[in-house]
Amino acid sequence: MKLSRILLTPFFALLLCVTVQAQPVDERSVKAAYIYNFLRLTEWPIPLEQPFYLCILGRTPLDGALNKLTGQPVRSHTNIRVINVTIGDELAVCNALYFDQSQYRQIDVLMRRLMSAPILTITDVQGLADRGTMIEMSTQDNRVVFEINLRAAQQAEIHISARLLKLARHVATR
């Protein structure tokens, strides 16, 4: 009996691994992973303070997945802190700012407030890269794709890695 348990244990472990891998990947986790890589492949014009603040404007469905980035390194020396902010908060503490559709009505006010500020702006609302958001994610054929508004990033003196630019579906330079 003990021998059969010993032999079956690896089988059940393998079965468990296959079952876990067969489950669909959560889109929120994938988007959070993209955001983390956006942060890793971006350089800011000022030395990054300890810690690095990833701000979330309002409450979003990505909050839980983004909160899992807390403590992860960005660049070589900073750790991420994730905080929720409102449009009325002092946003200068933010190194990056994510917002979703729930903030759509405030986009023009937000973009005016952040004009030329060294804050990487990221959204998953379509059409906002054309309005000044630096990175716009979307889902296409069950894949996350993104556009980069390079002009907006350059105005804020934020340098987006050439590696990231090559992966973008579209890079706006005007």
C-alpha positions as a Python dict, from the first residue, in 0.01 Angstrom:
ca = {
    (1, 'M'): (0, 0, 0),
    (2, 'K'): (280, 244, 87),
    (3, 'L'): (455, 166, -241),
    (4, 'S'): (141, 246, -440),
    (5, 'R'): (104, 580, -255),
    (6, 'I'): (464, 664, -330),
    (7, 'L'): (416, 582, -699),
    (8, 'L'): (82, 763, -726),
    (9, 'T'): (198, 1081, -551),
    (10, 'P'): (407, 1202, -850),
    (11, 'F'): (116, 1113, -1081),
    (12, 'F'): (-126, 1331, -882),
    (13, 'A'): (131, 1611, -865),
    (14, 'L'): (168, 1595, -1243),
    (15, 'L'): (-210, 1589, -1287),
    (16, 'L'): (-244, 1892, -1060),
    (17, 'C'): (19, 2082, -1261),
    (18, 'V'): (-154, 2000, -1589),
    (19, 'T'): (-491, 2108, -1444),
    (20, 'V'): (-350, 2438, -1318),
    (21, 'Q'): (-180, 2510, -1649),
    (22, 'A'): (-495, 2429, -1846),
    (23, 'Q'): (-696, 2699, -1667),
    (24, 'P'): (-737, 3023, -1863),
    (25, 'V'): (-505, 3306, -1769),
    (26, 'D'): (-673, 3594, -1588),
    (27, 'E'): (-672, 3903, -1812),
    (28, 'R'): (-617, 4129, -1510),
    (29, 'S'): (-299, 3944, -1415),
    (30, 'V'): (-174, 3965, -1773),
    (31, 'K'): (-239, 4341, -1785),
    (32, 'A'): (-64, 4386, -1449),
    (33, 'A'): (235, 4194, -1585),
    (34, 'Y'): (240, 4423, -1890),
    (35, 'I'): (229, 4729, -1666),
    (36, 'Y'): (517, 4592, -1460),
    (37, 'N'): (723, 4546, -1776),
    (38, 'F'): (631, 4896, -1895),
    (39, 'L'): (778, 5026, -1568),
    (40, 'R'): (1092, 4815, -1601),
    (41, 'L'): (1153, 4939, -1957),
    (42, 'T'): (1108, 5309, -1884),
    (43, 'E'): (1354, 5570, -1755),
    (44, 'W'): (1250, 5884, -1571),
    (45, 'P'): (1430, 6221, -1599),
    (46, 'I'): (1486, 6243, -1225),
    (47, 'P'): (1644, 5988, -992),
    (48, 'L'): (1377, 5758, -864),
    (49, 'E'): (1305, 5791, -497),
    (50, 'Q'): (1261, 5496, -267),
    (51, 'P'): (997, 5362, -314),
    (52, 'F'): (852, 5383, -663),
    (53, 'Y'): (484, 5487, -660),
    (54, 'L'): (246, 5322, -901),
    (55, 'C'): (-76, 5516, -857),
    (56, 'I'): (-420, 5392, -952),
    (57, 'L'): (-675, 5664, -1022),
    (58, 'G'): (-995, 5569, -842),
    (59, 'R'): (-1094, 5205, -797),
    (60, 'T'): (-1050, 4967, -1091),
    (61, 'P'): (-1089, 4597, -1167),
    (62, 'L'): (-706, 4579, -1187),
    (63, 'D'): (-653, 4693, -826),
    (64, 'G'): (-600, 4341, -689),
    (65, 'A'): (-358, 4237, -963),
    (66, 'L'): (-165, 4565, -944),
    (67, 'N'): (-141, 4543, -564),
    (68, 'K'): (51, 4218, -613),
    (69, 'L'): (331, 4428, -767),
    (70, 'T'): (399, 4585, -426),
    (71, 'G'): (761, 4531, -329),
    (72, 'Q'): (877, 4432, -678),
    (73, 'P'): (1188, 4612, -804),
    (74, 'V'): (1174, 4876, -1075),
    (75, 'R'): (1501, 4962, -1239),
    (76, 'S'): (1787, 4858, -1014),
    (77, 'H'): (1709, 5014, -679),
    (78, 'T'): (1345, 5090, -614),
    (79, 'N'): (1050, 4887, -491),
    (80, 'I'): (696, 4947, -604),
    (81, 'R'): (429, 5081, -374),
    (82, 'V'): (78, 5079, -515),
    (83, 'I'): (-160, 5350, -396),
    (84, 'N'): (-507, 5460, -499),
    (85, 'V'): (-547, 5831, -568),
    (86, 'T'): (-825, 6065, -675),
    (87, 'I'): (-818, 6342, -932),
    (88, 'G'): (-798, 6598, -649),
    (89, 'D'): (-491, 6441, -483),
    (90, 'E'): (-138, 6567, -523),
    (91, 'L'): (-20, 6345, -808),
    (92, 'A'): (344, 6454, -800),
    (93, 'V'): (421, 6157, -573),
    (94, 'C'): (330, 5922, -860),
    (95, 'N'): (597, 5783, -1090),
    (96, 'A'): (332, 5604, -1297),
    (97, 'L'): (-44, 5643, -1308),
    (98, 'Y'): (-294, 5383, -1426),
    (99, 'F'): (-658, 5469, -1494),
    (100, 'D'): (-950, 5294, -1660),
    (101, 'Q'): (-1287, 5372, -1819),
    (102, 'S'): (-1435, 5489, -1487),
    (103, 'Q'): (-1220, 5802, -1512),
    (104, 'Y'): (-1306, 5879, -1875),
    (105, 'R'): (-1498, 6200, -1798),
    (106, 'Q'): (-1196, 6341, -1617),
    (107, 'I'): (-935, 6260, -1883),
    (108, 'D'): (-902, 6613, -2023),
    (109, 'V'): (-860, 6762, -1673),
    (110, 'L'): (-612, 6487, -1585),
    (111, 'M'): (-404, 6536, -1901),
    (112, 'R'): (-386, 6912, -1841),
    (113, 'R'): (-273, 6853, -1480),
    (114, 'L'): (-7, 6605, -1587),
    (115, 'M'): (119, 6793, -1892),
    (116, 'S'): (497, 6751, -1902),
    (117, 'A'): (503, 6593, -1553),
    (118, 'P'): (742, 6294, -1534),
    (119, 'I'): (457, 6051, -1469),
    (120, 'L'): (413, 5755, -1701),
    (121, 'T'): (41, 5741, -1784),
    (122, 'I'): (-111, 5402, -1863),
    (123, 'T'): (-469, 5311, -1951),
    (124, 'D'): (-677, 5038, -2110),
    (125, 'V'): (-931, 5283, -2252),
    (126, 'Q'): (-924, 5287, -2630),
    (127, 'G'): (-848, 5615, -2804),
    (128, 'L'): (-664, 5782, -2517),
    (129, 'A'): (-313, 5751, -2663),
    (130, 'D'): (-433, 6008, -2917),
    (131, 'R'): (-532, 6237, -2628),
    (132, 'G'): (-201, 6232, -2441),
    (133, 'T'): (-189, 5906, -2250),
    (134, 'M'): (158, 5756, -2294),
    (135, 'I'): (63, 5387, -2305),
    (136, 'E'): (-276, 5249, -2407),
    (137, 'M'): (-343, 4877, -2370),
    (138, 'S'): (-620, 4682, -2539),
    (139, 'T'): (-715, 4323, -2601),
    (140, 'Q'): (-710, 4192, -2956),
    (141, 'D'): (-758, 3826, -3053),
    (142, 'N'): (-721, 3725, -2686),
    (143, 'R'): (-387, 3905, -2662),
    (144, 'V'): (-293, 4226, -2486),
    (145, 'V'): (-154, 4478, -2732),
    (146, 'F'): (-50, 4835, -2670),
    (147, 'E'): (12, 5169, -2835),
    (148, 'I'): (265, 5426, -2723),
    (149, 'N'): (234, 5803, -2751),
    (150, 'L'): (605, 5872, -2777),
    (151, 'R'): (553, 6244, -2816),
    (152, 'A'): (373, 6266, -2479),
    (153, 'A'): (650, 6065, -2312),
    (154, 'Q'): (920, 6284, -2467),
    (155, 'Q'): (744, 6602, -2350),
    (156, 'A'): (760, 6462, -1995),
    (157, 'E'): (1126, 6366, -2054),
    (158, 'I'): (1038, 6001, -2000),
    (159, 'H'): (1248, 5760, -2205),
    (160, 'I'): (1072, 5446, -2323),
    (161, 'S'): (1307, 5164, -2417),
    (162, 'A'): (1353, 5081, -2784),
    (163, 'R'): (1271, 4720, -2692),
    (164, 'L'): (927, 4832, -2572),
    (165, 'L'): (875, 5055, -2876),
    (166, 'K'): (942, 4758, -3107),
    (167, 'L'): (674, 4552, -2930),
    (168, 'A'): (408, 4824, -2958),
    (169, 'R'): (131, 4782, -3213),
    (170, 'H'): (160, 5153, -3291),
    (171, 'V'): (395, 5434, -3184),
    (172, 'A'): (262, 5788, -3222),
    (173, 'T'): (534, 6045, -3274),
    (174, 'R'): (307, 6346, -3341),
}
